[in-house]
Amino acid sequence: MRWIEVKKSKNLNGVVSIPGSKNSSLPILTACCLAEEPVILKNVPNISDIRVILNILSSMGASITKDKNNTYKIDTSKIRQANIDPKKSSSYRASYYFIGAMLAKHKKVSLGYPGGDNFGTRPIDQHIKGLEALGAKFSFFHDYYEVEADKLIGADIYFDVITSGATINLLMAAVLAEGTTVLRNSARDPEVVDLSLFLNEMGANIKGAGTDTIVIEGVKKLTKAVHCIIPDRLIAGSLLMSTGITGGSICVTDVIPDHLIPCIAKLEEAGLEVIVKENSVTAISNGITEGVHIKASMYPGFPTDLQQPITSLLIGANSHSIVEDTVYPNRFKHCLELNKMGADILMKEGNVVIPGRKKLKGSVVYASDVRAGICLILAALGAEGTTQIRGIEHIERGYENIVDVFTSLGANITICEDIDSEEVVEEFNVL
């Protein structure tokens, strides 16, 4: 068994270069299946979710070559079928991207149901609705499902709710469909825009990405491209939040500050000083914060993936806070773990009340998903004594060398492992 051990840390200081976005990399890596020539992707993060998707691509016949600085050359031209091992595709939630990426070329896709984070259901009804509008047919079985389409034909599609996953999936499916597809009430996330840029670089015709209406003119084929993944705004935001707990000054570089506007606004409201430059953001704090109200919503609102780490920041605030999540109303398992440490958070349907003025004590806690893990690390940095965080495999799905990053900033944090534990890791074949 492996776990992260954290002791109280004060005055974190330093500069961190932010890696590529996990939530951009996953669909873009999948979208490589659309190309008829090799593509080059730069700034791909070295995290376990990426290794899973590379393993899937490799097992289907893709040629993958890794260069320095997290750059990959990916050639999917030899993939002849799209029957994906249900176990592999069920190991992370974004497996459904393979439908949009492979259906037009291969006519049939078979894969396991979405897995990954454990904080409530992630319905795929909007994916199904949109793909059926393009001409796809779904068949559901015990541990996998199949999607078939002899031909994809453009359609006018309205999403009942704003969903980044379905927007991304339909973008990929529509680029090789016949005619025009219009996606209405679309997600506006930077990751959606990044995917659209990549597809256009390969020869797609997409307009309106970043707005709620996206228009896709189908093309016959996609070719080679060179693309650099955008920086991970969620990692940047989490690191900036840590200064409000420990005090100090942290500068995140190689970021796009516009992607962090909701986070910056709430940090300033909580009492942190934030300095924004062209490609960096610095947060400065003396560790004294004020309570704020957070309402997590779709972009450009406050990100649901940052409501967990900011909860840790608000525990010691001088006044109470309310955190509401309109995207995933049940995403509050981290609060049960924080209460083990003395947070006394009151949990309701869709929101929590954080009383503030609480001193945390180290405990043994469990990270139920990626963002819950970073939340617990932040809380542990301000807690008296030692905190043991289990379930670190979830943290490693989204954060590259996070222990080393915090150590470089002055945190007292280490990875521990039982010497008798054995782990088998399946790696993909990279030439």
C-alpha positions in Angstrom: 0.0 0.0 0.0 1.1 3.5 -0.8 0.1 6.7 0.8 1.0 10.4 1.1 2.1 11.7 4.5 1.9 15.4 5.2 2.9 17.4 8.2 2.0 21.0 8.9 3.9 23.4 6.7 4.3 27.2 6.8 5.2 29.9 4.3 5.3 28.0 1.1 7.3 29.9 -1.5 8.5 29.3 -5.0 7.8 29.2 -8.7 6.1 26.3 -10.5 5.8 25.7 -14.2 2.4 24.3 -15.0 2.2 21.2 -17.1 -0.3 20.5 -19.9 -3.9 20.0 -19.2 -5.2 16.6 -18.4 -8.7 17.5 -19.5 -7.4 18.7 -22.9 -4.9 15.9 -23.4 -7.5 13.1 -23.0 -9.8 14.1 -25.9 -6.9 15.3 -28.1 -5.0 12.0 -27.7 -8.3 10.3 -28.7 -8.8 12.6 -31.6 -5.5 11.4 -33.1 -7.6 8.4 -34.3 -9.3 10.8 -36.8 -6.0 11.6 -38.6 -4.7 9.7 -41.6 -1.1 10.8 -41.0 1.1 11.0 -37.9 0.5 13.9 -35.5 2.8 15.5 -32.9 1.5 16.6 -29.5 3.6 18.7 -27.2 3.2 19.4 -23.4 1.3 16.1 -22.7 1.3 15.5 -18.9 2.9 12.4 -17.5 0.0 11.1 -15.4 -1.7 7.7 -15.1 -4.8 8.7 -17.1 -2.6 9.5 -20.0 -0.7 6.2 -19.7 -4.1 4.4 -19.8 -5.2 6.1 -23.0 -1.8 5.5 -24.6 -2.0 1.9 -23.7 -5.5 1.6 -25.4 -4.2 3.3 -28.5 -1.1 1.1 -28.6 -3.2 -2.1 -28.1 -5.3 -1.1 -31.1 -2.3 -0.8 -33.4 -1.3 2.8 -33.0 2.4 3.7 -33.3 3.5 5.9 -30.4 6.9 7.5 -30.0 7.9 9.6 -27.0 10.4 12.4 -27.4 11.9 14.7 -24.8 9.8 17.3 -22.9 6.6 15.2 -23.0 6.3 15.3 -26.8 4.6 12.4 -28.6 4.4 11.3 -32.2 1.2 9.3 -32.7 0.3 7.4 -35.9 -3.1 5.8 -35.9 -3.2 5.0 -39.6 -2.8 1.2 -38.9 -5.8 0.9 -36.6 -8.2 -1.3 -38.4 -11.0 -1.9 -35.9 -12.4 -0.2 -32.8 -13.2 -3.0 -30.3 -11.7 -1.7 -27.1 -11.0 -3.9 -24.1 -13.9 -3.1 -21.7 -11.6 -3.3 -18.7 -9.2 -0.8 -20.1 -11.9 1.6 -21.3 -13.7 1.4 -18.0 -10.7 2.4 -16.0 -11.3 6.2 -16.7 -14.3 8.3 -17.4 -13.2 9.8 -20.8 -13.4 6.4 -22.6 -16.6 7.6 -24.4 -14.4 10.0 -26.5 -13.4 7.0 -28.6 -16.9 7.0 -30.0 -16.6 10.4 -31.6 -13.1 9.8 -32.6 -13.5 6.4 -34.3 -17.1 6.0 -35.4 -16.9 7.8 -38.8 -13.8 5.9 -39.9 -14.6 2.4 -38.5 -18.4 2.3 -38.5 -18.6 0.5 -35.2 -17.1 1.1 -31.7 -17.2 -1.2 -28.8 -16.1 -0.2 -25.3 -16.8 -0.5 -21.5 -18.9 1.9 -19.5 -17.2 5.1 -18.3 -15.2 4.7 -15.1 -12.7 7.0 -13.2 -13.8 9.4 -10.5 -16.0 8.1 -7.7 -18.3 11.0 -6.8 -21.7 10.1 -8.3 -22.9 9.2 -11.7 -21.7 10.8 -14.9 -24.6 10.3 -17.3 -24.0 10.0 -21.0 -27.5 10.7 -22.1 -26.5 13.9 -24.0 -23.8 11.9 -25.8 -26.3 9.4 -26.9 -28.9 12.0 -27.9 -26.3 13.9 -30.1 -24.7 10.8 -31.7 -28.1 9.3 -32.5 -29.0 12.6 -34.2 -26.0 12.1 -36.5 -27.1 8.6 -37.3 -25.5 6.3 -34.7 -27.3 3.3 -33.1 -26.5 2.1 -29.5 -26.6 -1.4 -28.2 -26.1 -2.0 -24.4 -24.7 -5.1 -22.8 -23.7 -6.2 -19.3 -20.2 -4.7 -19.2 -19.8 -3.0 -22.5 -21.8 -1.2 -25.2 -21.6 -0.8 -29.0 -22.2 2.1 -31.3 -22.7 1.7 -35.0 -23.2 4.0 -38.0 -22.9 3.2 -41.7 -22.8 7.0 -42.3 -22.8 10.1 -40.1 -24.9 13.0 -41.4 -24.7 16.5 -39.9 -27.6 17.6 -37.7 -28.8 20.5 -35.6 -28.3 19.4 -32.0 -29.4 21.2 -28.8 -27.9 20.0 -25.5 -30.4 19.9 -22.7 -27.7 20.8 -20.2 -24.2 22.3 -20.8 -21.8 19.4 -20.9 -18.2 19.5 -21.9 -17.9 15.8 -22.4 -20.8 15.6 -24.9 -19.7 18.8 -26.6 -16.2 17.2 -27.1 -17.6 13.9 -28.3 -19.9 15.5 -30.8 -17.2 17.8 -32.1 -15.1 14.8 -33.0 -17.9 12.8 -34.5 -19.1 15.8 -36.6 -15.8 16.7 -38.3 -16.0 13.7 -40.7 -19.8 13.6 -40.9 -21.5 14.6 -44.2 -22.9 18.2 -44.2 -23.2 20.7 -41.4 -23.6 20.1 -37.7 -24.6 22.8 -35.3 -24.1 22.2 -31.5 -26.3 24.5 -29.4 -26.0 25.2 -25.7 -22.4 23.9 -26.0 -19.7 24.0 -23.4 -17.3 26.9 -23.6 -14.4 25.5 -21.7 -10.8 26.2 -22.7 -10.4 22.5 -23.2 -13.2 22.5 -25.8 -11.4 25.4 -27.6 -8.1 23.6 -27.5 -9.6 20.4 -29.1 -11.2 22.6 -31.8 -7.9 24.2 -32.6 -6.2 20.8 -32.9 -9.0 19.5 -35.2 -8.8 22.6 -37.4 -5.0 22.2 -37.6 -5.6 18.7 -39.0 -8.0 20.2 -41.6 -11.4 20.3 -39.9 -13.8 23.2 -40.4 -15.0 24.3 -36.9 -16.3 27.7 -36.1 -17.6 29.2 -32.8 -15.7 27.1 -30.3 -15.7 29.1 -27.0 -19.3 30.2 -27.6 -22.5 28.4 -26.9 -23.1 27.7 -30.6 -20.5 25.7 -32.6 -20.8 25.0 -36.3 -18.9 22.1 -37.9 -18.7 21.6 -41.7 -17.8 18.0 -42.4 -14.6 17.3 -44.3 -13.5 14.1 -46.1 -10.3 13.5 -44.1 -7.9 14.9 -41.5 -4.2 14.9 -41.9 -1.0 15.6 -39.9 -0.6 18.4 -37.3 1.7 19.7 -34.6 -0.1 20.9 -31.5 0.8 22.1 -28.0 -1.6 21.2 -25.2 -2.8 24.2 -23.1 -1.6 24.5 -19.5 -3.7 22.9 -16.7 -5.7 25.7 -15.1 -6.9 23.3 -12.4 -3.4 22.5 -11.1 -2.5 26.2 -11.3 -5.6 27.1 -9.3 -4.9 24.5 -6.6 -1.4 25.6 -6.1 -2.4 29.3 -5.7 -5.0 28.3 -3.1 -2.3 26.6 -0.9 -0.8 30.0 0.0 -4.0 31.0 1.7 -3.6 28.0 4.1 0.2 28.1 4.7 1.0 31.7 4.0 3.8 32.6 1.6 4.1 33.4 -2.1 3.6 31.0 -5.0 4.0 31.9 -8.7 2.6 29.6 -11.3 4.1 30.2 -14.8 3.4 29.0 -18.3 -0.3 29.6 -17.7 -3.1 31.4 -19.5 -4.4 33.9 -16.8 -7.7 34.4 -18.6 -8.5 30.7 -17.8 -8.1 31.4 -14.1 -10.3 34.5 -13.8 -13.0 32.9 -11.6 -10.4 31.4 -9.3 -8.4 34.7 -9.1 -11.6 36.6 -8.2 -12.5 34.3 -5.3 -8.9 34.2 -4.0 -8.9 38.0 -3.9 -12.3 38.0 -2.2 -10.9 35.6 0.4 -8.1 38.1 1.2 -5.1 36.9 -0.9 -3.1 39.3 -3.0 -2.9 38.1 -6.6 -0.5 39.5 -9.2 -1.3 38.7 -12.8 1.2 39.0 -15.6 1.2 37.9 -19.3 1.8 34.2 -18.6 2.0 33.9 -14.8 -0.1 34.4 -11.7 1.3 34.9 -8.2 -0.7 34.5 -5.0 0.6 36.1 -1.8 -0.9 35.5 1.7 -0.2 35.8 5.4 -2.4 32.8 6.0 -5.4 34.9 7.2 -8.5 34.5 5.1 -12.1 35.5 5.0 -15.1 33.3 4.2 -16.6 33.5 0.7 -19.5 32.0 -1.1 -18.7 29.7 -4.1 -21.1 28.5 -6.7 -19.4 26.0 -9.0 -20.8 26.0 -12.5 -19.8 25.5 -16.1 -17.2 27.7 -17.7 -16.8 30.7 -17.4 -18.1 30.1 -13.9 -16.1 28.8 -11.0 -14.9 25.3 -11.9 -16.4 22.3 -10.2 -12.8 20.8 -10.1 -11.7 23.7 -7.9 -14.6 23.6 -5.4 -12.9 20.8 -3.4 -9.4 22.4 -3.0 -10.9 25.8 -2.1 -13.0 24.1 0.6 -9.7 23.4 2.4 -8.7 27.0 2.1 -12.0 28.2 3.7 -11.9 25.9 6.8 -9.6 28.3 8.7 -11.3 31.5 7.4 -12.5 34.2 9.8 -16.1 33.7 8.8 -18.4 31.0 7.4 -18.5 30.0 3.8 -21.0 28.3 1.5 -20.0 26.1 -1.4 -22.6 25.0 -3.9 -21.9 22.7 -6.9 -24.4 23.0 -9.7 -22.4 20.7 -12.0 -22.0 17.7 -9.6 -24.3 18.3 -6.6 -23.1 15.2 -4.8 -19.4 15.9 -5.1 -18.8 16.4 -1.4 -17.2 13.1 -0.2 -14.1 15.1 0.6 -16.0 16.9 3.3 -16.5 13.6 5.2 -12.7 13.2 5.2 -12.2 16.9 6.2 -14.6 16.4 9.1 -12.4 13.6 10.4 -9.7 16.3 10.8 -12.1 18.6 12.6 -13.6 20.8 9.9 -17.2 20.5 11.1 -18.6 21.1 7.7 -22.4 20.9 7.4 -23.5 18.9 4.4 -26.7 19.5 2.6 -28.2 18.5 -0.8 -26.0 20.3 -3.4 -24.1 22.5 -1.0 -22.1 22.6 2.2 -21.7 25.2 4.9 -18.1 25.7 6.2 -18.3 27.3 9.7 -14.7 28.6 9.5 -12.3 29.3 12.4 -11.4 25.6 12.7 -8.0 24.2 13.6 -7.5 20.9 11.8 -5.7 17.8 13.3 -3.9 15.2 11.3 -5.8 12.0 10.6 -6.0 9.1 8.2 -8.1 10.1 5.2 -9.1 8.7 1.8 -9.0 10.5 -1.6 -12.1 9.4 -3.4 -11.2 11.2 -6.7 -8.6 13.4 -8.3 -9.6 16.7 -6.9 -10.5 15.3 -3.5 -6.9 14.2 -3.3 -5.5 17.7 -3.8 -8.1 19.1 -1.4 -6.8 16.7 1.4 -3.2 17.6 0.7 -4.0 21.3 1.1 -5.9 20.7 4.3 -3.1 18.5 5.7 -0.6 21.4 5.1 -2.4 23.4 7.7 -3.3 20.6 10.1 -1.5 20.0 13.4 0.4 16.7 13.5 0.6 14.2 10.7 -2.0 13.3 8.0 -2.0 10.1 6.0 -3.8 10.3 2.7 -4.8 7.0 1.2 -6.1 6.4 -2.4 -3.3 8.3 -3.9 -3.8 6.4 -7.2 -6.6 8.9 -7.8 -4.3 11.9 -7.2 -1.8 10.4 -9.7 -4.5 10.3 -12.3 -4.4 14.1 -12.6 -1.2 15.5 -10.9 2.3 14.8 -12.1 4.9 14.5 -9.3 2.7 16.5 -7.0 4.7 15.5 -3.9 7.9 16.8 -5.5 6.2 20.0 -6.5 5.1 20.7 -2.9 8.4 19.7 -1.5 10.1 22.2 -3.8 7.9 24.9 -2.3 8.9 24.0 1.3 6.1 21.6 2.3 6.7 18.7 4.6 5.3 15.9 2.4 6.4 12.4 1.4 5.2 9.3 -0.3 5.3 6.2 1.9 4.9 2.6 1.0 4.6 -0.7 2.8 7.8 -2.7 2.0 5.7 -5.9 1.6 3.3 -4.4 -0.9 3.5 -5.4 -4.6 2.1 -3.5 -7.5 1.8 -4.6 -11.1 1.8 -1.7 -13.5 0.8 -2.2 -17.2 2.8 0.0 -19.5 2.2 0.7 -23.1 4.8 0.0 -25.8 6.6 3.1 -26.9 9.2 2.8 -29.7 
